[in-house]
Amino acid sequence: MAFFTSFRALSITAIVVVFLFYLLGVFWSFEPETFNIKEVAIQEAKANNVEPVVGYATTTTLIKVAEKLWDKPGGYLSNDIMPPSVFLDNIPAWEFGVLEMTRDLSLAMRQSFSRSQSQSSENKFLKSAQPKFNNDAHKWAFPSAESMYKKGVDDLYKYRNVLADPAQQGAQFYARADNLHDWLREVEKRLGSYSQRLSASVGRSQLNTDLAGDRNARQSTQASPEYMVKTSWWKIDDEFYEARGACWALLHFLKAVEVDFADVLKDKNANVSLQQIIRELEASQATVWSPMVLNGSGFGLSANHSLVMANYISRANAALIDLRELLSKG
């Protein structure tokens, strides 16, 4: 009798623990809300008693987006090895999408935005910050992923402090059309990849266009002229949330660009194009009411969330291409 009593108590305890882990996992799986970058930049400038100079909004947004990786319910989950986070995959995929966009912008800050010419020297703070964001996202041992990312953010704070200090000339931010054009070209590639991966949720036959447009082009090994593209059933939700995280980060970055590159955009008559991209990215952040990412066929009875996301990203990418063309014109 005592055995059965102990077994029953142990079973009830296990069920309660599993249920609590479930509730905690659900709470940790909520995505962060978007924030107003203009208000945040102004508040940060007032707190530091400085003027929000050119580049202040973009740098501040990069800092706040990166900080959101660990400054949210559950903290940074991608490298957790304990329950319940070890069983979660949607938010870690979201975190990786944010991280990818953070890496792209930090590299652009180091190579383009902070340099006046191709032969000019790199900013020491950005040179130190950018490699830290490339730390393995799943690394939990010393140094852990988030500890390196935090050090990168510390370097960004140092860069921003010097940037806004009129008594120092050790940091600059150059809001030019060519700099913005170069970064948007990388963003275009990133969005194109997400669109393709999301579209592959239903599986489709695709022609090989790798060498199209250049009769003398060659590649390392022979490839089939036609192949099947299909995302694994186990990876559909990961692809969806990674793209969603990337769009969340890019949405904030483009709003910062709208502030720091205001004169450039006005001169190129490109404000509307940028606002259209922002509108498409905002639509990609609509609430997902379904408890899981559905994968119905293209014209089937059930929804296909991946195709809906791919639609918004493709439209944003098309508008981004138009924006780059405007920036390249004299």
C-alpha positions in Angstrom: 0.0 0.0 0.0 2.8 2.4 0.8 4.4 1.6 -2.5 1.3 2.6 -4.4 0.9 5.7 -2.3 4.5 6.8 -3.1 4.0 6.0 -6.8 0.9 8.0 -6.9 2.5 11.0 -5.2 5.5 10.7 -7.5 3.2 10.6 -10.6 1.2 13.6 -9.5 4.4 15.5 -8.9 5.8 14.6 -12.3 2.5 15.7 -14.0 2.6 19.0 -12.1 6.2 19.6 -13.1 5.6 18.8 -16.7 2.5 21.1 -16.8 4.5 24.0 -15.2 7.3 23.4 -17.7 4.6 23.6 -20.5 3.2 26.9 -19.2 6.7 28.3 -18.8 7.5 27.2 -22.3 4.4 28.9 -23.7 5.3 32.1 -21.9 8.8 32.1 -23.2 7.6 31.5 -26.7 5.9 34.9 -27.0 7.8 37.1 -29.4 8.8 40.6 -28.3 6.7 43.5 -29.4 8.1 46.1 -31.8 9.3 49.4 -30.4 9.4 53.0 -31.6 13.0 53.6 -32.6 12.5 57.4 -32.8 11.3 57.6 -29.2 14.0 55.2 -27.9 16.7 57.2 -29.7 15.5 60.5 -28.2 15.2 59.0 -24.7 18.7 57.5 -25.0 20.1 60.9 -26.1 18.4 62.8 -23.3 19.6 60.2 -20.7 23.2 60.7 -22.0 22.7 64.5 -22.3 23.8 64.5 -26.0 22.2 65.5 -29.3 21.0 62.6 -31.5 23.5 63.2 -34.4 23.5 61.4 -37.7 23.9 57.7 -37.1 22.6 57.8 -33.5 19.3 56.2 -34.4 20.8 53.4 -36.4 23.4 52.6 -33.7 20.8 52.8 -31.0 18.5 50.5 -32.9 21.2 48.0 -33.5 22.0 48.0 -29.8 18.4 47.6 -28.7 17.6 44.9 -31.2 20.7 42.9 -30.1 19.8 43.4 -26.5 16.3 42.0 -27.1 18.0 38.6 -27.7 18.5 38.2 -24.0 16.2 41.0 -22.6 12.9 39.1 -23.1 11.0 36.4 -21.2 13.3 33.4 -20.8 16.4 35.3 -21.9 18.6 33.9 -24.7 17.2 30.4 -25.4 19.2 29.1 -28.4 22.0 27.6 -26.3 20.0 26.4 -23.3 20.5 22.7 -22.4 17.9 22.5 -19.6 14.1 22.1 -19.8 11.8 23.6 -20.8 13.9 25.7 -23.3 15.8 22.7 -24.6 12.4 21.5 -26.0 11.6 24.8 -27.6 12.6 25.6 -31.2 10.4 28.4 -32.4 11.9 31.2 -30.4 15.5 29.9 -30.9 14.8 30.1 -34.6 13.4 33.6 -34.2 16.6 34.5 -32.3 18.7 33.3 -35.1 16.8 35.4 -37.6 17.4 38.5 -35.5 21.0 37.5 -35.1 21.6 37.2 -38.8 20.2 40.7 -39.5 22.3 42.0 -36.6 25.4 40.5 -38.0 24.7 42.0 -41.5 24.2 45.5 -40.1 27.2 45.3 -37.7 29.4 44.4 -40.7 27.9 47.2 -42.8 28.5 49.6 -39.9 32.2 48.5 -39.7 32.9 48.4 -43.4 30.7 51.2 -44.9 28.7 53.5 -42.6 31.7 54.5 -40.4 34.2 54.9 -43.2 34.5 57.9 -45.6 36.4 56.0 -48.3 37.5 52.5 -49.1 41.0 53.4 -48.0 40.0 54.9 -44.7 40.7 53.1 -41.5 38.1 51.2 -39.5 36.6 52.4 -36.3 38.2 50.5 -33.5 35.0 50.0 -31.6 33.1 48.6 -34.5 36.2 46.5 -35.5 36.0 45.0 -32.0 32.2 44.6 -31.9 31.4 43.0 -35.3 33.3 39.7 -34.8 31.7 39.1 -31.4 28.3 38.8 -33.0 29.6 35.9 -35.1 30.1 33.7 -32.1 28.3 30.3 -32.4 24.6 30.9 -31.5 24.4 27.5 -29.8 27.6 27.7 -27.7 26.8 27.5 -24.0 30.3 26.9 -22.5 32.7 29.7 -21.8 32.5 32.0 -23.5 28.8 31.5 -24.0 27.1 33.0 -27.1 25.2 35.7 -25.2 28.3 36.8 -23.2 30.1 37.5 -26.5 27.0 39.3 -27.9 26.9 41.5 -24.8 30.5 42.4 -25.2 29.7 43.4 -28.8 26.9 45.6 -27.6 29.3 47.2 -25.0 31.6 48.1 -28.0 28.6 49.6 -29.8 27.8 51.8 -26.8 31.4 53.0 -26.8 31.1 53.8 -30.5 27.8 55.7 -30.0 29.3 57.7 -27.1 32.2 58.9 -29.2 29.9 59.5 -32.2 27.7 61.9 -30.2 30.5 63.7 -28.5 31.4 66.9 -30.4 34.7 67.1 -28.6 35.9 63.8 -30.1 36.5 62.9 -33.7 37.2 59.2 -33.2 33.9 58.0 -34.7 31.8 59.1 -37.6 28.7 57.9 -39.4 28.4 58.7 -43.1 24.8 58.8 -44.3 25.4 58.4 -48.1 23.5 56.8 -50.9 26.3 54.5 -51.8 26.7 53.2 -48.3 23.0 52.5 -47.9 22.9 50.9 -51.4 25.7 48.4 -50.4 23.9 47.3 -47.2 20.5 47.0 -48.9 22.2 44.7 -51.5 23.1 42.3 -48.8 19.6 42.6 -47.3 18.2 41.8 -50.7 20.1 38.5 -50.8 19.0 37.6 -47.3 15.3 38.2 -48.1 15.6 36.3 -51.3 16.9 33.3 -49.5 14.1 33.4 -46.9 11.5 33.7 -49.6 12.9 30.6 -51.4 13.1 28.5 -48.3 9.6 29.4 -47.2 8.2 28.7 -50.6 9.7 25.3 -50.5 7.3 24.3 -47.7 4.9 22.7 -50.3 7.7 21.2 -52.5 8.1 22.0 -56.1 10.1 21.2 -59.1 12.6 24.0 -60.0 14.8 24.7 -63.0 18.5 25.3 -62.4 19.1 28.9 -63.2 22.5 29.2 -61.5 24.4 30.1 -64.6 21.6 32.0 -66.4 22.6 35.2 -68.2 26.2 34.4 -68.8 27.2 32.0 -71.6 30.8 31.7 -70.4 29.9 31.1 -66.7 31.2 27.9 -65.1 30.7 26.1 -61.8 32.7 23.7 -59.8 30.7 20.5 -60.4 27.9 19.4 -62.7 24.4 20.1 -61.5 21.1 18.7 -62.6 19.0 21.0 -64.9 16.0 20.4 -62.8 15.6 19.4 -59.1 12.9 19.1 -56.4 12.9 21.7 -53.6 11.1 20.8 -50.4 11.6 21.8 -46.8 11.6 18.9 -44.3 8.3 18.7 -42.3 10.4 19.0 -39.1 12.0 22.3 -40.3 8.9 24.1 -41.6 8.2 26.0 -38.3 11.9 26.7 -37.8 12.2 28.3 -41.3 9.0 30.3 -40.6 10.2 31.7 -37.2 13.7 32.4 -38.5 12.3 34.5 -41.3 9.9 36.2 -38.9 12.7 37.1 -36.5 14.8 38.5 -39.4 11.8 40.6 -40.6 11.3 41.9 -37.0 14.9 43.1 -36.8 15.0 44.5 -40.4 11.8 46.4 -39.7 13.5 48.3 -36.9 16.7 48.9 -38.9 14.8 50.4 -41.8 12.9 52.7 -39.5 16.3 53.9 -38.2 17.5 54.4 -41.8 14.4 56.5 -42.3 15.7 58.8 -39.6 19.5 58.9 -40.3 19.2 58.9 -44.1 16.3 61.3 -44.3 18.1 63.8 -46.5 19.4 61.1 -48.9 16.0 59.5 -49.3 14.4 62.9 -49.9 17.0 63.8 -52.5 16.4 60.5 -54.3 12.7 60.7 -53.9 12.8 57.3 -52.3 10.8 57.8 -49.1 7.7 56.1 -50.5 9.7 53.1 -51.6 11.2 52.7 -48.1 7.8 53.1 -46.4 6.4 50.4 -48.7 9.1 48.0 -47.5 8.3 48.9 -43.9 4.6 48.3 -44.5 5.2 44.8 -45.9 7.5 43.9 -43.0 4.9 45.2 -40.5 2.4 42.8 -42.1 4.7 39.9 -41.6 4.6 40.5 -37.9 0.8 40.0 -37.6 -0.3 37.6 -34.8 -0.2 33.9 -35.6 -3.5 32.7 -34.1 -2.9 29.0 -35.0 -1.2 27.0 -32.3 1.2 25.6 -34.9 2.6 26.6 -38.3 0.2 25.1 -40.8 1.5 23.7 -44.1 -1.5 23.3 -46.4 -1.0 23.0 -50.1 -0.9 26.2 -52.1 -4.6 26.2 -53.0 -5.8 23.6 -50.4 -8.4 23.7 -47.7 -6.0 24.6 -44.9 -3.7 27.6 -44.6 0.0 27.6 -45.4 1.7 30.2 -43.1 5.0 29.8 -44.8 3.6 30.9 -48.2 1.9 33.9 -46.6 5.2 34.9 -45.0 7.0 34.3 -48.3 4.5 36.6 -50.0 5.2 39.5 -47.7 9.0 39.0 -47.9 8.9 38.8 -51.7 6.9 42.0 -51.9 9.3 43.7 -49.5 12.2 42.5 -51.5 10.7 43.7 -54.8 10.3 47.2 -53.2 13.8 47.0 -51.9 15.2 46.4 -55.4 13.3 49.5 -56.6 14.8 51.4 -53.7 18.3 50.4 -54.6 17.8 51.5 -58.2 16.6 54.9 -57.0 19.7 55.2 -54.7 22.0 54.3 -57.6 20.7 57.1 -59.8 22.5 60.5 -59.8 
